[in-house]
């Protein structure tokens, strides 16, 4: 029986199914876009600390302090029922949406090798004709750039990259993500950057569930066939880290959707994580040995010579098990006259790479995270990501300050 412990409340912050080929989707939607979605989730610092300090075992079940049990029950969550599958109830009236309401209990060993391997990219195709309100500054569609496989070990080649897993009403899902620095805890960050649509369903839904981050997923670059017999340690050599707090933009929660690129200019999120089984006291940054700074003042498009997008593309012709990257000079994509323009690059990566970090020379000339994958065409060829400005900085600073000194 799986044990469960609280990962607590988040700020603004199933079933497995066979993949539907995006080629078929492209037949129905001749010129279509897909949010290359994939996922995450959140919690309350004090609750997690209390749980680790006072929890014990009784008849194989984790004992949870009464105050934390009461807090969960306030949100209609019976801890034993949640562990035994109550989290699969996606009744719209029970789907927690607001920041103050979200609770993310950790279910130990839920993310086993089979479940991680079978997680799918969400199907979110949208007709390109739905995109309106162009500011008149969209640059020509970039030429496709073939994604290059990142050499294993991934921990050596791209130590901050990993996968985010989560559950949605559509099933078990996956995104890409990046370990980023924490200004309040230098050298000891537990912060991960991904897309907003990887933690929250947007205007028509709420927070996703069972969100967890796996750094350097499949670090040795094993094939899908080889992974069928791989152990959890081989698939997740640096452990499974659950989100104990998550935050995305208000704009994504209020506007985000799978059609027309709604909310894409604000499609970013920060997750604070904690090790599933307590770990050795080391932070995520100490465990993987690296974390990227985030630059909220990256140069405008004409001044950026090159960006590198990194992720685990899962829709065909990729299988989601290996890490890829694309390098290209960015152009501009305008979706709405009222929203900031986005970066756009040529890239063959497909769904599953969503949320993955975009790296470029920051304002100080050193490598920094400057965006994340948000949308791209179903047939592949290019990716677009939000420009990170004051709204993104507000999300980032809020999560950092929440855990200052801890």
C-alpha positions as a printed NumPy array, in Angstrom:
array([[  0.   ,   0.   ,   0.   ],
       [  1.308,   3.449,  -0.863],
       [  1.969,   5.877,   1.977],
       [  0.901,   9.472,   1.66 ],
       [  2.088,  12.703,   3.168],
       [  1.144,  16.33 ,   2.711],
       [  2.797,  18.554,   0.187],
       [  0.231,  21.142,   1.206],
       [ -1.316,  24.265,  -0.342],
       [ -0.191,  26.02 ,  -3.518],
       [ -0.2  ,  29.609,  -4.667],
       [ -1.833,  30.543,  -8.003],
       [ -0.924,  27.785,  -8.376],
       [ -5.808,   8.453, -14.164],
       [ -5.824,   6.691, -16.649],
       [ -3.157,   5.986, -19.216],
       [ -4.167,   6.069, -22.852],
       [ -2.583,   5.359, -26.183],
       [ -1.211,   8.304, -28.076],
       [ -3.194,   9.846, -30.905],
       [ -0.826,  10.711, -33.716],
       [ -0.573,  14.46 , -34.366],
       [ -0.436,  13.527, -38.059],
       [ -4.092,  12.522, -37.811],
       [ -4.861,  15.738, -35.981],
       [ -3.16 ,  17.649, -38.752],
       [ -5.488,  16.061, -41.308],
       [ -8.47 ,  17.436, -39.412],
       [ -6.8  ,  20.753, -38.663],
       [ -4.88 ,  21.57 , -41.814],
       [ -3.1  ,  24.53 , -40.271],
       [ -3.1  ,  23.978, -36.536],
       [ -1.265,  24.851, -33.369],
       [ -0.788,  22.684, -30.316],
       [  0.041,  23.751, -26.819],
       [  2.925,  21.358, -26.255],
       [  1.589,  20.829, -22.789],
       [  3.102,  18.815, -19.907],
       [  2.82 ,  19.421, -16.03 ],
       [  3.268,  20.185, -12.227],
       [  1.845,  21.189,  -8.786],
       [  2.111,  22.575,  -5.171],
       [  2.074,  22.9  ,  -1.299],
       [  2.562,  24.685,   2.072],
       [  5.995,  25.042,   3.608],
       [  5.028,  24.8  ,   7.249],
       [  2.866,  21.756,   6.647],
       [  5.688,  19.866,   4.93 ],
       [  8.126,  20.754,   7.679],
       [  5.715,  19.643,  10.391],
       [  5.047,  16.376,   8.591],
       [  8.705,  15.468,   8.253],
       [  9.4  ,  16.416,  11.847],
       [  6.548,  14.577,  13.547],
       [  5.284,  11.908,  11.18 ],
       [  5.667,   8.272,  12.132],
       [  4.275,   5.014,  10.887],
       [  1.359,   3.047,  12.227],
       [  0.165,  -0.155,  10.574],
       [  2.004,   0.823,   7.396],
       [  0.339,   4.218,   7.145],
       [  1.971,   7.563,   7.633],
       [  0.762,   9.39 ,  10.738],
       [ -0.059,  12.983,   9.883],
       [ -0.375,  15.727,  12.533],
       [ -3.987,  16.598,  13.321],
       [ -3.615,  20.246,  12.246],
       [ -2.499,  19.15 ,   8.784],
       [ -5.288,  16.581,   8.535],
       [ -7.749,  19.312,   9.47 ],
       [ -6.325,  21.616,   6.798],
       [ -6.731,  18.923,   4.168],
       [-10.268,  18.203,   5.307],
       [-11.117,  21.882,   4.887],
       [-10.635,  21.243,   1.19 ],
       [-12.74 ,  18.103,   1.271],
       [ -9.75 ,  15.758,   1.231],
       [ -9.754,  12.64 ,   3.38 ],
       [ -6.113,  11.608,   3.383],
       [ -6.793,   7.859,   3.282],
       [ -9.409,   8.146,   0.544],
       [ -7.1  ,  10.425,  -1.464],
       [ -4.318,   7.852,  -1.281],
       [ -6.685,   5.09 ,  -2.33 ],
       [ -7.799,   6.928,  -5.468],
       [-10.107,   9.801,  -4.499],
       [ -7.766,  12.134,  -6.385],
       [ -9.191,  10.635,  -9.606],
       [-12.502,  12.43 ,  -8.993],
       [-12.45 ,  15.367, -11.428],
       [-15.937,  16.633, -10.639],
       [-15.825,  20.272, -11.745],
       [-17.346,  21.436,  -8.467],
       [-14.558,  19.696,  -6.534],
       [-11.656,  20.68 ,  -8.799],
       [ -9.66 ,  23.187,  -6.779],
       [ -8.902,  26.268,  -8.835],
       [ -7.917,  29.178,  -6.607],
       [ -4.474,  29.708,  -5.112],
       [ -5.591,  29.563,  -1.513],
       [ -7.437,  26.278,  -2.007],
       [ -4.941,  23.947,  -3.613],
       [ -3.603,  20.959,  -1.702],
       [ -1.065,  18.478,  -3.116],
       [ -0.532,  15.441,  -0.87 ],
       [  2.481,  13.313,  -1.773],
       [  1.612,   9.72 ,  -2.63 ],
       [  4.842,   7.793,  -2.243],
       [  5.772,   5.483,  -5.124],
       [  2.861,   6.667,  -7.255],
       [  5.358,   7.621,  -9.954],
       [  6.839,   4.209, -10.662],
       [  8.819,   3.438, -13.865],
       [  5.783,   2.231, -15.816],
       [  3.681,   5.251, -14.926],
       [  6.459,   7.673, -15.816],
       [  7.226,   5.889, -19.068],
       [  3.579,   5.809, -20.148],
       [  2.762,   9.454, -19.33 ],
       [  1.491,  11.267, -22.409],
       [  1.555,  14.686, -23.962],
       [ -1.848,  16.431, -23.721],
       [ -3.781,  16.79 , -26.963],
       [ -4.395,  20.528, -27.338],
       [ -4.67 ,  21.297, -31.022],
       [ -6.011,  24.708, -32.025],
       [ -6.838,  26.128, -35.445],
       [ -4.307,  28.736, -36.544],
       [ -7.194,  30.851, -37.83 ],
       [ -8.315,  31.304, -34.226],
       [ -5.241,  33.424, -33.535],
       [ -6.27 ,  37.026, -34.024],
       [ -5.286,  40.458, -32.827],
       [ -1.767,  40.409, -34.273],
       [  0.011,  43.652, -33.433],
       [  1.466,  43.724, -36.92 ],
       [  4.92 ,  42.814, -35.638],
       [  4.945,  39.053, -36.185],
       [  8.047,  38.024, -38.088],
       [  7.936,  35.49 , -40.962],
       [  7.499,  31.854, -39.942],
       [ 10.993,  30.512, -39.223],
       [ 12.523,  27.729, -41.246],
       [ 12.269,  24.372, -39.421],
       [ 15.322,  23.391, -37.376],
       [ 15.9  ,  19.703, -36.747],
       [ 16.205,  18.989, -33.031],
       [ 19.499,  17.415, -31.986],
       [ 19.693,  14.649, -29.383],
       [ 21.418,  15.762, -26.188],
       [ 24.363,  13.432, -25.496],
       [ 24.044,  11.305, -22.353],
       [ 24.66 ,  11.514, -19.59 ],
       [ 22.117,  14.315, -19.479],
       [ 23.399,  15.295, -16.058],
       [ 26.698,  16.194, -17.711],
       [ 25.28 ,  17.773, -20.882],
       [ 22.194,  19.556, -19.481],
       [ 22.212,  19.162, -15.689],
       [ 19.259,  21.463, -15.012],
       [ 16.806,  19.745, -17.393],
       [ 14.142,  17.26 , -16.341],
       [ 10.544,  16.138, -16.628],
       [  7.393,  17.216, -14.797],
       [  4.704,  14.55 , -14.336],
       [  1.09 ,  15.175, -13.363],
       [ -2.441,  13.839, -13.528],
       [ -5.255,  15.585, -15.39 ],
       [ -8.844,  14.642, -16.278],
       [ -7.447,  13.33 , -19.589],
       [ -4.981,  10.972, -17.909],
       [ -1.344,  10.805, -16.832],
       [  0.671,  13.608, -18.439],
       [  4.222,  14.88 , -18.81 ],
       [  6.06 ,  18.186, -19.441],
       [  9.646,  19.402, -19.447],
       [ 11.171,  21.763, -16.871],
       [ 14.374,  23.428, -15.645],
       [ 16.078,  23.791, -12.254],
       [ 16.514,  27.523, -11.587],
       [ 18.327,  29.531,  -8.946],
       [ 16.595,  30.761,  -5.794],
       [ 17.664,  34.297,  -4.796],
       [ 16.62 ,  33.685,  -1.18 ],
       [ 18.603,  30.444,  -0.918],
       [ 21.752,  30.825,  -3.05 ],
       [ 23.348,  27.505,  -3.906],
       [ 20.45 ,  25.613,  -2.329],
       [ 17.535,  26.115,  -4.69 ],
       [ 14.473,  23.889,  -4.731],
       [ 12.835,  25.842,  -7.548],
       [ 11.802,  24.546, -10.986],
       [ 10.639,  26.582, -14.003],
       [  8.005,  25.256, -16.42 ],
       [  4.917,  26.359, -18.36 ],
       [  1.7  ,  27.526, -16.713],
       [ -0.289,  24.925, -18.627],
       [  1.829,  22.262, -16.917],
       [  0.405,  23.128, -13.498],
       [ -3.052,  24.607, -14.118],
       [ -5.732,  23.981, -16.75 ],
       [ -6.476,  27.697, -17.168],
       [ -9.849,  29.378, -17.502],
       [-11.889,  26.172, -17.786],
       [-10.214,  24.137, -15.051],
       [ -8.07 ,  24.049, -11.946],
       [ -4.802,  22.785, -10.553],
       [ -3.459,  19.475, -11.812],
       [ -2.662,  16.742,  -9.297],
       [  0.23 ,  14.529,  -8.238],
       [  2.743,  16.914,  -9.803],
       [  6.344,  15.766,  -9.486],
       [  9.697,  16.697, -11.038],
       [ 12.334,  14.171, -12.126],
       [ 15.715,  15.786, -12.884],
       [ 17.83 ,  14.143, -15.617],
       [ 15.063,  11.672, -16.468],
       [ 16.611,   8.626, -18.216],
       [ 20.057,  10.112, -17.623],
       [ 21.847,   7.364, -19.595],
       [ 19.711,   7.974, -22.701],
       [ 18.347,   4.418, -22.832],
       [ 15.989,   3.496, -25.658],
       [ 12.263,   3.016, -25.044],
       [ 12.809,  -0.749, -25.33 ],
       [ 15.595,  -0.71 , -22.76 ],
       [ 13.469,   1.364, -20.387],
       [ 10.815,  -1.352, -20.265],
       [ 12.99 ,  -3.227, -17.78 ],
       [ 14.709,  -0.235, -16.163],
       [ 14.545,   0.329, -12.405],
       [ 13.241,   3.507, -10.818],
       [ 16.806,   4.463,  -9.918],
       [ 17.825,   4.15 , -13.578],
       [ 14.907,   6.255, -14.792],
       [ 15.102,   8.792, -11.95 ],
       [ 18.739,   8.702, -10.728],
       [ 18.363,  11.948,  -8.772],
       [ 15.035,  11.071,  -7.237],
       [ 11.428,  12.164,  -7.539],
       [ 10.669,  15.663,  -6.225],
       [  7.078,  16.672,  -5.476],
       [  5.809,  20.22 ,  -5.772],
       [  5.085,  21.62 ,  -2.319],
       [  4.182,  25.019,  -3.75 ],
       [  3.375,  26.271,  -7.246],
       [  2.579,  29.601,  -8.788],
       [  1.597,  30.694, -12.268],
       [  0.392,  34.008, -13.644],
       [ -3.059,  35.387, -12.917],
       [ -3.406,  35.84 , -16.677],
       [ -2.91 ,  32.133, -17.325],
       [ -5.472,  31.15 , -14.68 ],
       [ -8.008,  33.643, -16.024],
       [ -7.341,  33.381, -19.778],
       [ -5.361,  30.209, -20.462],
       [ -6.825,  27.684, -22.842],
       [ -6.099,  25.093, -25.486],
       [ -7.59 ,  27.135, -28.332],
       [ -6.314,  30.222, -30.088],
       [ -3.178,  30.441, -27.994],
       [ -5.192,  32.088, -25.195],
       [ -2.909,  33.174, -22.349],
       [  0.251,  31.952, -24.119],
       [  2.131,  35.219, -23.499],
       [  1.809,  34.516, -19.76 ],
       [  2.28 ,  30.752, -19.918],
       [  4.969,  30.288, -17.272],
       [  5.114,  28.814, -13.766],
       [  7.482,  28.188, -10.865],
       [  7.318,  25.091,  -8.688],
       [  8.981,  24.67 ,  -5.31 ],
       [  9.832,  21.012,  -4.75 ],
       [ 10.682,  18.62 ,  -1.94 ],
       [ 12.104,  15.07 ,  -2.187],
       [  9.476,  12.338,  -2.141],
       [ 11.147,  10.297,   0.589],
       [ 12.905,  12.966,   2.617],
       [ 16.274,  12.712,   0.888],
       [ 19.61 ,  13.369,   2.552],
       [ 18.966,  16.985,   3.495],
       [ 20.399,  18.336,   0.254],
       [ 18.481,  20.79 ,  -1.885],
       [ 17.58 ,  20.064,  -5.501],
       [ 20.369,  22.353,  -6.702],
       [ 22.92 ,  20.595,  -4.472],
       [ 21.644,  17.212,  -5.656],
       [ 21.985,  17.94 ,  -9.386],
       [ 24.951,  20.273,  -8.944],
       [ 23.575,  23.2  , -10.932],
       [ 20.767,  25.743, -11.361],
       [ 20.207,  28.367, -14.045],
       [ 19.708,  32.057, -13.307],
       [ 16.528,  33.59 , -14.763],
       [ 16.889,  36.8  , -16.77 ],
       [ 13.8  ,  39.037, -16.85 ],
       [ 15.558,  41.699, -18.906],
       [ 16.773,  39.613, -21.816],
       [ 17.528,  41.64 , -24.969],
       [ 14.776,  42.316, -27.481],
       [ 14.482,  39.923, -30.425],
       [ 16.673,  41.87 , -32.892],
       [ 19.574,  41.742, -30.426],
       [ 19.386,  38.018, -29.599],
       [ 21.625,  35.981, -31.876],
       [ 20.635,  32.532, -30.663],
       [ 18.374,  30.681, -28.229],
       [ 18.481,  27.017, -27.249],
       [ 15.219,  25.234, -26.375],
       [ 15.577,  21.993, -24.395],
       [ 12.968,  19.326, -23.72 ],
       [ 11.649,  15.788, -23.952],
       [  9.398,  15.752, -27.065],
       [  6.813,  12.979, -26.783],
       [  4.536,  13.201, -29.837],
       [  5.693,  11.245, -32.942],
       [  8.265,  10.958, -34.355],
       [  9.643,  11.22 , -30.802],
       [  8.792,   8.918, -27.891],
       [  9.298,  11.217, -24.891],
       [ 12.093,   9.147, -23.376],
       [ 15.139,  11.102, -24.56 ],
       [ 16.293,  14.706, -24.329],
       [ 16.603,  17.026, -27.352],
       [ 17.487,  20.643, -28.073],
       [ 17.099,  23.195, -30.869],
       [ 19.228,  26.274, -31.554],
       [ 17.968,  29.166, -33.67 ],
       [ 17.828,  32.932, -33.881],
       [ 14.429,  34.009, -32.49 ],
       [ 11.758,  36.048, -34.227],
       [  8.596,  37.613, -32.844],
       [  5.106,  36.131, -32.619],
       [  2.147,  38.332, -31.721],
       [ -1.075,  36.591, -30.723],
       [ -3.097,  39.429, -29.231],
       [ -2.853,  43.194, -29.569],
       [ -3.151,  43.497, -25.785],
       [ -0.487,  40.922, -24.865],
       [  3.315,  41.042, -25.134],
       [  4.945,  39.512, -28.193],
       [  6.486,  36.065, -27.794],
       [  9.806,  34.605, -28.915],
       [  9.579,  32.107, -31.793],
       [ 12.248,  29.768, -33.159],
       [ 12.416,  27.024, -35.761],
       [ 12.351,  23.62 , -34.057],
       [ 11.079,  20.115, -34.843],
       [ 10.322,  19.198, -31.206],
       [  6.73 ,  18.197, -30.493],
       [  4.368,  17.991, -27.51 ],
       [  6.114,  16.876, -24.34 ],
       [  8.831,  19.503, -24.762],
       [  6.361,  22.036, -23.387],
       [  7.627,  23.85 , -20.32 ],
       [ 11.252,  23.163, -21.251],
       [ 13.697,  25.999, -20.744],
       [ 15.007,  28.397, -23.38 ],
       [ 18.604,  29.402, -22.705],
       [ 20.423,  32.43 , -24.106],
       [ 23.044,  34.961, -23.072],
       [ 21.39 ,  37.09 , -20.405],
       [ 21.828,  40.798, -19.886],
       [ 25.198,  40.064, -18.253],
       [ 26.32 ,  37.913, -21.198],
       [ 26.179,  34.636, -19.243],
       [ 23.794,  31.73 , -19.975],
       [ 20.387,  32.232, -18.4  ],
       [ 16.834,  30.974, -18.729],
       [ 14.928,  33.583, -20.76 ],
       [ 11.739,  31.713, -21.743],
       [ 10.01 ,  28.324, -21.852],
       [  8.234,  26.354, -24.553],
       [  4.549,  27.262, -24.679],
       [  3.018,  26.612, -28.121],
       [  3.922,  25.131, -31.489],
       [  2.206,  23.707, -34.585],
       [  0.762,  20.199, -34.473],
       [  2.838,  19.277, -37.506],
       [  5.959,  20.698, -35.777],
       [  8.424,  23.135, -37.3  ],
       [  8.563,  25.942, -34.745],
       [  8.07 ,  26.692, -31.052],
       [  7.066,  29.882, -29.246],
       [  7.678,  30.982, -25.667],
       [  6.743,  34.02 , -23.548],
       [  9.083,  36.939, -22.978],
       [  9.766,  37.047, -19.251],
       [  9.04 ,  40.494, -17.82 ],
       [  7.616,  41.983, -14.626],
       [  4.747,  39.51 , -14.34 ],
       [  7.102,  36.546, -14.575],
       [  9.477,  38.164, -12.088],
       [  6.589,  38.632,  -9.675],
       [  5.783,  34.911,  -9.792],
       [  9.447,  33.974,  -9.356],
       [ 10.083,  36.384,  -6.464],
       [  6.918,  35.318,  -4.668],
       [  7.92 ,  31.664,  -4.607],
       [ 11.482,  32.534,  -3.561],
       [ 10.302,  34.789,  -0.727],
       [  7.855,  32.171,   0.496],
       [ 10.765,  29.859,   1.303],
       [ 13.356,  32.45 ,   2.34 ],
       [ 15.635,  31.158,   5.06 ],
       [ 14.337,  27.594,   4.841]])
